[in-house]
Amino acid sequence: MDIQHLVDRLEDLIDEGRHMPFSKFTMIDEERALELIDQMRISIPEEIEKSSKVLTQRDRILAQANEEAARLLQAAREQGSQLIDQDVSVQAAHTRAAHILEAARQEAANITNEADGYVLETLQRLEQQLTRALSVVRNGITEVATQPPASQPQTTPVQFPAQRQTVDVEASNKVNEKK
């Protein structure tokens, strides 16, 4: 699964969460969040495998370029030898061989530069996606970790004017139950 899609789903999960009134906290479905994080853990190696394939493809392209350059070089040498053997202008043969050799080197350099550019662009895109995913995961962890526990009752101190005593009253109004 695409890592970007998983990041979008995690972001949607956070957006769908219940916002706590008067705070910046949001409650999210922990099971769904952990499931998305597990899917990200599975997806990230897939992205790395894709980049590995790109590197392998780059190596293959470079090998082909080197083979083509060697073939062109050999062809230039053979052609140069034939021209010398035929006693045609030696200078023209050397010039032609040099042009063919330079063209082969240029072609190999161009192919290498294009392959390197493609690999660099792909790896930079992967780095950006991984950085975004890591940021989203860290933000989710921070949000979940900073939420107060829901099981503790909240108490509010109440002061009675006649007796001037402070009494803790639970949010569920247990004072009314004592009457």
C-alpha positions as CSV (number, residue, x, y, z in Angstrom):
1,M,0.0,0.0,0.0
2,D,1.3,3.5,-0.8
3,I,2.8,5.2,2.2
4,Q,1.1,8.5,1.3
5,H,-2.3,6.9,1.3
6,L,-1.6,5.5,4.8
7,V,-0.5,8.9,6.0
8,D,-3.8,10.4,4.7
9,R,-5.8,7.7,6.5
10,L,-4.0,8.5,9.8
11,E,-4.6,12.2,9.3
12,D,-8.3,11.4,8.6
13,L,-8.4,9.3,11.8
14,I,-7.1,12.2,13.8
15,D,-9.6,14.6,12.1
16,E,-12.5,12.2,12.9
17,G,-11.4,12.0,16.6
18,R,-13.5,13.6,19.4
19,H,-12.1,17.0,20.3
20,M,-11.9,17.6,24.1
21,P,-13.8,20.8,25.0
22,F,-11.6,23.7,26.1
23,S,-8.4,21.9,25.1
24,K,-6.2,21.0,22.1
25,F,-6.6,17.3,22.8
26,T,-8.4,14.8,20.5
27,M,-9.4,11.3,21.4
28,I,-8.8,8.8,18.6
29,D,-9.5,5.1,18.1
30,E,-6.3,3.6,19.4
31,E,-6.9,0.3,17.6
32,R,-7.3,2.0,14.2
33,A,-4.3,4.2,14.8
34,L,-2.1,1.2,15.8
35,E,-3.4,-0.7,12.7
36,L,-2.4,2.2,10.4
37,I,1.0,2.4,12.1
38,D,1.5,-1.3,11.5
39,Q,0.5,-0.9,7.8
40,M,3.1,1.9,7.6
41,R,5.7,-0.3,9.0
42,I,4.9,-2.8,6.3
43,S,4.7,-0.2,3.6
44,I,8.0,1.5,4.3
45,P,10.1,-1.6,3.5
46,E,8.1,-1.7,0.2
47,E,9.2,1.9,-0.5
48,I,12.7,1.0,0.3
49,E,12.5,-2.1,-2.0
50,K,11.2,0.2,-4.7
51,S,14.2,2.5,-4.3
52,S,16.5,-0.6,-4.3
53,K,14.9,-1.6,-7.6
54,V,15.5,1.9,-9.0
55,L,19.2,1.6,-7.9
56,T,19.4,-1.8,-9.6
57,Q,17.8,-0.3,-12.7
58,R,20.4,2.5,-12.6
59,D,23.2,0.0,-12.4
60,R,21.8,-1.9,-15.3
61,I,21.5,1.2,-17.4
62,L,25.1,2.2,-16.5
63,A,26.3,-1.3,-17.5
64,Q,24.4,-1.0,-20.8
65,A,25.9,2.4,-21.3
66,N,29.4,1.1,-20.6
67,E,28.8,-1.8,-23.0
68,E,27.5,0.5,-25.7
69,A,30.5,2.8,-25.2
70,A,32.9,-0.2,-25.4
71,R,31.1,-1.4,-28.5
72,L,31.3,2.0,-30.1
73,L,34.9,2.3,-29.1
74,Q,35.7,-1.1,-30.6
75,A,33.7,-0.1,-33.7
76,A,35.7,3.1,-33.9
77,R,39.0,1.2,-33.6
78,E,38.0,-1.3,-36.2
79,Q,36.9,1.5,-38.5
80,G,40.1,3.4,-37.9
81,S,42.2,0.3,-38.6
82,Q,40.3,-0.3,-41.8
83,L,40.9,3.3,-42.9
84,I,44.6,3.0,-42.2
85,D,44.7,-0.4,-43.9
86,Q,43.1,1.1,-47.0
87,D,45.7,3.8,-46.9
88,V,43.0,6.5,-46.9
89,S,43.9,9.7,-45.3
90,V,45.3,8.8,-41.9
91,Q,44.4,12.1,-40.4
92,A,40.7,11.7,-41.5
93,A,40.6,8.3,-39.8
94,H,42.0,9.6,-36.6
95,T,39.6,12.5,-36.6
96,R,36.6,10.3,-37.3
97,A,37.7,7.8,-34.6
98,A,38.1,10.6,-32.1
99,H,34.7,12.0,-32.9
100,I,33.1,8.5,-32.5
101,L,35.0,8.0,-29.3
102,E,33.9,11.4,-28.0
103,A,30.3,10.8,-29.0
104,A,30.4,7.4,-27.2
105,R,31.8,9.1,-24.1
106,Q,29.2,11.9,-24.3
107,E,26.4,9.4,-24.7
108,A,27.6,7.3,-21.8
109,A,27.9,10.5,-19.6
110,N,24.4,11.6,-20.6
111,I,22.9,8.3,-19.8
112,T,24.8,8.2,-16.5
113,N,23.7,11.8,-15.6
114,E,20.0,11.0,-16.5
115,A,20.1,7.8,-14.4
116,D,21.7,9.6,-11.4
117,G,19.1,12.4,-11.7
118,Y,16.3,9.9,-11.8
119,V,17.6,8.0,-8.8
120,L,18.2,11.2,-6.8
121,E,14.7,12.5,-7.5
122,T,13.1,9.2,-6.5
123,L,15.1,9.0,-3.3
124,Q,14.3,12.6,-2.4
125,R,10.6,11.9,-3.0
126,L,10.9,8.8,-0.8
127,E,12.7,10.8,1.9
128,Q,10.0,13.5,1.9
129,Q,7.2,10.8,2.2
130,L,9.1,9.1,5.0
131,T,9.6,12.4,6.8
132,R,5.9,13.3,6.5
133,A,4.9,9.9,7.7
134,L,7.3,10.0,10.7
135,S,6.1,13.5,11.6
136,V,2.4,12.3,11.5
137,V,3.2,9.3,13.6
138,R,5.2,11.4,16.1
139,N,2.3,13.9,16.3
140,G,-0.2,11.1,16.9
141,I,2.0,9.6,19.6
142,T,2.4,13.0,21.3
143,E,-1.4,13.6,21.1
144,V,-2.2,10.2,22.6
145,A,0.5,10.5,25.2
146,T,-0.5,13.9,26.5
147,Q,-4.2,13.1,27.0
148,P,-5.2,12.9,30.7
149,P,-6.5,9.5,31.9
150,A,-10.3,9.3,31.5
151,S,-10.8,7.2,34.6
152,Q,-9.9,9.8,37.3
153,P,-12.8,11.8,38.7
154,Q,-12.3,15.5,38.5
155,T,-12.9,17.5,41.8
156,T,-13.6,21.1,42.3
157,P,-13.0,22.8,45.6
158,V,-16.2,24.5,46.9
159,Q,-16.2,27.1,49.7
160,F,-19.3,27.5,51.9
161,P,-19.6,31.1,53.1
162,A,-21.2,30.4,56.5
163,Q,-18.7,27.8,57.7
164,R,-15.7,28.9,55.7
165,Q,-14.6,25.3,55.0
166,T,-13.3,24.0,51.7
167,V,-14.9,20.8,50.6
168,D,-14.0,18.7,47.5
169,V,-17.0,17.9,45.3
170,E,-16.7,15.4,42.5
171,A,-17.9,16.4,39.1
172,S,-20.8,14.0,39.4
173,N,-22.3,16.0,42.3
174,K,-22.0,13.4,45.1
175,V,-23.1,16.1,47.5
176,N,-26.7,15.8,46.3
177,E,-26.5,12.0,46.9
178,K,-25.5,12.5,50.6
179,K,-28.7,14.5,51.4
